[in-house]
Amino acid sequence: MVPRDTRTGYVLEQMILPSLSHGGYSYEIQVNIGQRLGGGRHVVDVLAEDSAGNKIIISLKWQQVSGTAEQKVPFEAMCLAETILAGDNDYQKAYLVLGGAGWKLRDFYTGGGLDRHLRYSDLVDIVTLEEFIAIANQGNL
C-alpha cells in the first residue's frame, strides 16, 4: 500500500501566506493554541495578527480526492469556537479554509450548512481557498 501524501497541507499554507502579507497581517505558522476538545494539543496552521493586535486563527483543510478531511470539518469548527470562547489568548475570530477539488460537502460547509448545528458558528467562518485569499488580500479578516 502506498502511503498517503500529507504534504498538501504545507502547499496550501504557502498559498495563503502572500495574501496575509499583502493584507497587512503578520503571522506565525504551526502554532499550538491550547487543548482540543476531549484533550490533545491543538496546533493550527496559521495565527495571523492585524495592526491593531487582533489575533485570527486560520485552520486549513485540503481535499484533493474524496477522503477523511470531509468528516473533520465539524469537529475542527467546534474546537476553534471553543478556543475563542475560552478567551485565554484573546483570539477574535477563526477561519476554516477548504482547498482542493475533492470535496463533496464543500458547498454545504461554506454555505452555512453547519450553522444550525453549531451554537457559536459566528466565531468560525468556513470559506473556500479563493474566498479566503480575497478577504485576506483586502485586509478584511
C-alpha positions as CSV (number, residue, x, y, z in Angstrom):
1,M,0.0,0.0,0.0
2,V,1.3,3.4,-1.0
3,P,1.4,5.9,1.9
4,R,-0.8,9.0,1.5
5,D,0.8,12.3,0.6
6,T,0.4,14.6,3.6
7,R,2.5,17.4,2.2
8,T,-0.5,19.0,0.6
9,G,-1.2,20.9,3.9
10,Y,2.1,22.7,3.6
11,V,1.4,23.6,0.0
12,L,-2.0,25.1,1.0
13,E,-0.3,27.0,3.8
14,Q,2.2,28.5,1.4
15,M,-0.6,29.6,-0.9
16,I,-2.3,31.8,1.7
17,L,0.7,33.5,3.2
18,P,1.2,36.1,0.4
19,S,-2.4,37.2,0.8
20,L,-1.9,37.7,4.5
21,S,1.2,39.8,3.9
22,H,-0.5,41.8,1.2
23,G,-3.4,42.5,3.6
24,G,-1.1,43.8,6.3
25,Y,-1.1,40.9,8.6
26,S,1.8,39.4,10.5
27,Y,1.6,35.7,11.1
28,E,3.1,32.6,12.6
29,I,2.8,29.1,11.2
30,Q,2.1,25.8,13.0
31,V,1.0,27.4,16.4
32,N,-0.1,25.4,19.4
33,I,-3.2,27.3,20.6
34,G,-4.0,25.0,23.6
35,Q,-6.0,21.9,24.0
36,R,-8.6,20.4,21.7
37,L,-12.0,19.3,22.9
38,G,-11.5,16.0,24.6
39,G,-7.8,16.5,25.1
40,G,-4.7,16.7,23.0
41,R,-2.7,19.6,21.6
42,H,-4.5,21.9,19.1
43,V,-1.9,23.1,16.5
44,V,-3.3,25.4,13.9
45,D,-1.8,26.1,10.5
46,V,-1.5,29.9,10.8
47,L,-2.1,32.5,13.5
48,A,-2.5,36.0,12.0
49,E,-2.5,39.4,13.7
50,D,-3.6,42.7,12.3
51,S,-2.1,46.1,13.0
52,A,-4.5,46.6,15.9
53,G,-3.3,43.4,17.6
54,N,-6.4,41.3,16.8
55,K,-5.5,37.6,16.6
56,I,-7.1,35.5,13.9
57,I,-6.8,31.7,13.9
58,I,-6.6,30.0,10.5
59,S,-7.1,26.3,10.0
60,L,-6.5,24.8,6.6
61,K,-8.0,21.6,5.2
62,W,-7.1,20.2,1.8
63,Q,-9.2,17.6,0.0
64,Q,-7.6,16.6,-3.3
65,V,-9.6,13.4,-3.7
66,S,-12.5,12.1,-1.7
67,G,-11.4,11.2,1.8
68,T,-11.5,11.9,5.6
69,A,-11.0,15.6,5.6
70,E,-14.7,15.9,5.0
71,Q,-15.6,14.4,8.4
72,K,-13.0,16.5,10.2
73,V,-14.6,19.9,9.4
74,P,-17.4,19.9,12.0
75,F,-15.0,18.9,14.8
76,E,-12.4,21.4,13.8
77,A,-15.1,24.1,13.8
78,M,-16.1,23.1,17.3
79,C,-12.5,23.2,18.5
80,L,-11.8,26.6,17.0
81,A,-15.0,28.1,18.6
82,E,-14.1,26.6,21.9
83,T,-10.6,28.1,21.8
84,I,-12.1,31.6,21.1
85,L,-14.7,31.2,23.9
86,A,-12.1,30.2,26.4
87,G,-10.6,33.6,26.0
88,D,-7.1,32.6,27.1
89,N,-5.3,34.3,24.3
90,D,-7.9,36.9,23.1
91,Y,-8.5,35.4,19.7
92,Q,-11.0,37.4,17.7
93,K,-12.1,35.0,15.0
94,A,-11.2,31.8,13.2
95,Y,-11.3,30.8,9.6
96,L,-11.5,27.2,8.4
97,V,-10.3,27.3,4.8
98,L,-11.2,24.4,2.5
99,G,-9.0,23.9,-0.5
100,G,-8.8,21.3,-3.3
101,A,-11.3,19.9,-5.7
102,G,-12.2,16.6,-3.8
103,W,-14.9,18.0,-1.5
104,K,-18.4,16.5,-1.8
105,L,-19.7,18.8,1.1
106,R,-17.7,22.0,0.3
107,D,-20.8,23.9,-0.8
108,F,-22.7,22.7,2.3
109,Y,-19.9,23.7,4.7
110,T,-19.1,27.1,3.0
111,G,-22.8,27.9,2.5
112,G,-23.6,27.8,6.3
113,G,-24.8,24.2,6.4
114,L,-23.3,23.7,9.9
115,D,-24.7,27.0,11.3
116,R,-27.9,25.4,12.8
117,H,-25.8,22.7,14.4
118,L,-23.1,24.8,15.9
119,R,-24.1,27.2,18.6
120,Y,-21.2,29.6,18.0
121,S,-21.0,29.5,14.2
122,D,-20.5,33.3,14.1
123,L,-17.0,32.8,15.6
124,V,-15.8,30.5,12.8
125,D,-16.1,31.3,9.1
126,I,-15.8,28.3,6.8
127,V,-14.6,29.5,3.4
128,T,-13.1,28.3,0.2
129,L,-9.4,29.0,-0.5
130,E,-10.4,31.6,-3.1
131,E,-12.7,33.4,-0.7
132,F,-10.1,33.5,2.0
133,I,-7.4,34.9,-0.3
134,A,-9.8,37.7,-1.4
135,I,-10.7,38.6,2.2
136,A,-7.1,38.4,3.4
137,N,-5.7,40.4,0.4
138,Q,-8.1,43.2,1.3
139,G,-7.2,43.2,5.0
140,N,-10.8,42.2,5.9
141,L,-10.3,39.2,8.1
